[in-house]
């Protein structure tokens, strides 16, 4: 691994680094099955990227050491819950394969992982054991609810990619699987759910989209009315509900549902208070 015009100061926790260059084993990458056959020609001889950080912590040096000595023989993953500041500038070289992001040599246009629908489908639908989040008798506290919210986001990303690949049947299967394993009755709809509404309309599932949208709208209205009149300093809670309404409004607009769009917009304007 080489460092372009790099100077590393070992006595301090910072470094002046231009760019990194890591040799790529095309043979190992193809053998790993992580790269689609259509993308074999896109595998570069070297992975070159800029770090973009003014300082490196020990954990970053460990990450770099793993990459240097791995030679692409084993996959290197980031958890989807890791902050992008720890990607070491590799945001455009990440592939979303479920609840983890794999480092790949091919650059993509996203900073949050390019979806590999085949691998991600297999991991989420067939390999992951989902249990308990459909049980409405269980109590999930605020901290735990972040986990199903993250999972729902990943199911949406997979369904969206399947739709882009013109695989409507698989997209709907993913959405139905998501709501089967994490239904509203057990894990109430969170801020990731409104995006499903627009996707469902595009897939022609109007009845399902309408049902989810109505639930989101009614709950947002009730929550905003209560917190606006009974609780002070509840801007974070109200902000989440306003975000849901905003996404819902966009979904209605994109699908030429003017009456519904106007209704959502009116509620949004009523409670939105610029800081």
C-alpha positions in Angstrom: 0.0 0.0 0.0 1.4 3.4 -0.9 0.7 6.9 0.3 0.7 9.8 -2.1 2.9 12.5 -0.7 2.1 11.2 2.8 3.8 12.1 6.1 2.7 10.2 9.1 3.6 11.7 12.5 3.8 8.8 15.0 4.0 11.0 18.1 0.6 12.6 17.4 -2.9 11.4 16.5 -3.0 13.2 13.2 -1.6 12.7 9.7 -1.2 14.6 6.5 -2.2 12.2 3.8 -2.9 12.9 0.1 -4.3 9.6 -1.2 -4.1 5.8 -0.7 -3.4 3.2 -3.4 -4.2 -0.5 -2.7 -3.5 -3.3 -5.2 -6.6 -5.2 -6.2 -6.6 -9.0 -6.8 -9.1 -9.3 -9.6 -8.9 -13.1 -9.3 -9.8 -13.1 -5.6 -12.6 -10.6 -6.1 -14.2 -12.7 -8.9 -13.8 -15.8 -6.8 -15.5 -14.1 -3.9 -18.8 -13.8 -5.8 -19.2 -10.2 -4.6 -18.9 -8.8 -8.1 -21.5 -9.3 -10.8 -20.2 -10.9 -14.0 -21.3 -7.8 -16.0 -19.0 -5.7 -13.8 -15.8 -7.8 -14.1 -14.3 -5.4 -16.5 -14.8 -2.5 -14.0 -12.5 -4.0 -11.4 -9.4 -1.7 -11.3 -5.8 -2.8 -10.8 -5.6 -0.5 -7.8 -8.1 0.9 -5.4 -7.2 4.6 -5.2 -9.0 6.9 -2.8 -8.6 10.0 -0.6 -9.1 9.7 3.1 -10.4 13.2 3.7 -9.5 13.1 7.4 -7.1 15.5 9.2 -6.3 12.9 11.8 -6.2 9.1 12.2 -7.1 7.2 15.4 -5.7 3.8 16.3 -8.9 2.2 15.0 -8.3 3.7 11.6 -4.7 2.4 11.5 -6.1 -1.0 12.3 -8.6 -0.8 9.5 -5.8 0.2 7.1 -3.6 -2.6 8.3 -6.3 -5.2 7.7 -6.8 -3.9 4.2 -3.1 -4.0 3.4 -2.6 -7.6 4.6 -5.9 -9.1 3.4 -5.2 -9.1 -0.4 -9.0 -9.3 -1.0 -9.0 -12.9 0.2 -11.7 -12.3 2.8 -14.5 -9.8 2.8 -14.1 -6.6 4.8 -17.4 -5.1 6.1 -18.6 -2.0 7.9 -21.8 -2.3 10.0 -24.6 -0.2 8.6 -24.8 1.4 12.1 -21.2 2.8 11.8 -21.0 6.5 11.2 -19.7 7.5 7.7 -16.8 9.4 9.4 -15.2 6.0 10.0 -15.4 4.9 6.3 -11.9 6.4 5.7 -13.1 8.0 2.5 -14.4 4.6 1.1 -18.0 5.7 1.0 -18.1 5.3 -2.8 -16.5 1.8 -2.6 -19.1 0.2 -0.4 -21.7 -2.5 -1.4 -24.8 -3.0 0.7 -25.4 -6.7 1.2 -27.9 -6.7 4.1 -27.1 -5.2 7.5 -23.5 -4.7 6.5 -21.5 -2.7 3.9 -18.7 -4.6 2.0 -15.6 -2.8 0.7 -15.3 -3.4 -3.0 -12.8 -1.9 -5.5 -15.4 -0.7 -8.0 -16.4 2.9 -7.4 -20.1 3.7 -7.3 -22.1 7.0 -7.1 -23.5 6.4 -3.6 -22.0 7.2 -0.3 -24.1 4.8 1.6 -23.5 1.6 -0.3 -24.6 0.3 -3.8 -27.2 -2.5 -3.4 -26.2 -5.9 -4.7 -29.8 -7.2 -4.9 -28.9 -10.9 -5.4 -26.6 -11.1 -2.3 -28.8 -8.8 -0.2 -31.9 -10.7 -1.0 -30.3 -14.0 0.0 -28.9 -12.5 3.2 -32.1 -10.8 4.4 -34.7 -13.2 3.2 -33.0 -16.6 3.5 -30.1 -16.4 5.8 -31.2 -14.0 8.6 -33.3 -15.4 11.4 -36.1 -13.0 12.2 -38.0 -13.7 15.4 -40.0 -11.8 18.0 -40.5 -8.5 16.3 -44.0 -9.6 15.2 -45.1 -10.2 18.7 -47.4 -7.3 19.8 -47.2 -8.5 23.5 -43.6 -7.6 23.7 -42.4 -4.1 24.7 -39.6 -2.5 22.7 -38.0 0.5 24.3 -36.8 3.6 22.4 -33.3 2.4 22.1 -34.2 -1.1 20.8 -36.6 0.4 18.2 -33.6 1.8 16.4 -32.8 -1.8 15.3 -36.0 -2.5 13.4 -36.0 1.0 12.0 -32.5 0.3 10.5 -33.8 -3.1 9.2 -36.8 -1.5 7.6 -34.5 1.0 5.9 -32.5 -1.9 4.4 -35.6 -3.7 3.2 -36.7 -0.5 1.5 -33.3 -0.2 -0.2 -33.5 -3.8 -1.4 -37.1 -3.4 -2.7 -36.2 -0.1 -4.4 -33.3 -1.8 -6.2 -35.4 -4.7 -7.3 -38.0 -2.3 -8.7 -35.2 -0.4 -10.6 -34.1 -3.8 -12.1 -37.7 -4.2 -13.3 -38.3 -7.1 -10.9 -41.7 -6.1 -9.5 -42.5 -9.5 -8.1 -39.3 -9.6 -6.0 -39.8 -6.0 -4.9 -43.2 -6.8 -3.5 -42.0 -10.0 -1.9 -39.3 -8.0 0.0 -41.9 -5.4 1.1 -44.4 -8.0 2.3 -41.6 -9.9 4.1 -40.6 -6.8 5.9 -44.1 -6.0 7.1 -44.7 -9.6 8.0 -41.6 -9.8 10.3 -42.0 -6.2 11.6 -45.7 -5.4 11.5 -47.1 -2.1 12.7 -49.1 -3.8 15.5 -45.8 -4.9 17.1 -43.3 -2.2 15.9 -45.2 1.0 15.1 -44.4 2.6 11.8 -41.3 4.8 12.0 -39.8 7.6 9.9 -38.5 5.1 7.3 -42.0 3.8 6.4 -43.3 6.8 4.4 -40.8 6.0 1.6 -42.5 2.6 1.1 -45.7 4.5 0.2 -44.3 6.0 -2.9 -42.6 2.8 -4.0 -45.9 0.8 -3.5 -47.8 3.3 -5.7 -45.1 2.9 -8.4 -45.5 -0.9 -8.1 -49.3 -0.6 -8.6 -50.1 -1.6 -5.0 -52.5 1.4 -4.3 -54.6 -0.3 -1.7 -51.6 -1.2 0.5 -50.0 2.2 -0.1 -53.3 4.0 0.9 -53.7 2.0 4.1 -50.1 2.7 5.2 -50.3 6.4 4.2 -53.6 6.9 6.1 -52.2 5.4 9.3 -49.1 7.6 9.1 -51.1 10.7 8.4 -53.6 10.1 11.2 -50.9 9.4 13.8 -48.9 12.4 12.7 -51.9 14.6 13.1 -52.7 13.3 16.6 -49.1 13.5 17.7 -48.7 17.0 16.5 -52.0 18.2 17.9 -51.1 16.8 21.3 -47.5 18.0 21.6 -48.3 21.4 20.2 -50.8 22.1 23.0 -49.6 20.0 25.9 -45.8 19.7 25.8 -43.2 22.3 25.6 -39.8 21.7 24.0 -41.0 18.7 22.0 -39.4 19.9 18.7 -37.6 16.6 18.1 -40.7 14.5 18.3 -42.7 17.0 16.2 -39.8 17.2 13.7 -40.0 13.4 13.1 -43.7 13.6 12.4 -43.2 16.6 10.1 -40.6 14.6 8.3 -43.1 11.8 7.8 -45.7 14.2 6.4 -43.1 15.8 4.1 -42.2 12.4 2.5 -45.9 11.5 2.4 -46.7 14.8 0.6 -44.0 14.1 -2.0 -45.4 10.6 -2.6 -48.9 12.0 -3.2 -47.5 14.6 -5.6 -45.4 12.1 -7.5 -48.5 10.0 -8.1 -50.8 12.9 -9.1 -53.0 12.6 -5.9 -53.6 16.3 -5.5 -56.3 16.2 -2.9 -54.2 14.0 -0.6 -51.1 16.0 -1.3 -52.9 19.3 -0.4 -54.2 17.7 2.8 -50.7 16.6 3.9 -49.2 19.9 3.0 -51.8 21.9 5.0 -51.0 19.9 8.1 -47.3 20.2 7.4 -47.6 24.0 7.1 -49.8 24.3 10.2 -47.2 22.8 12.5 -43.9 23.7 10.8 -42.2 26.5 12.7 -38.9 27.6 11.2 -36.2 28.1 13.9 
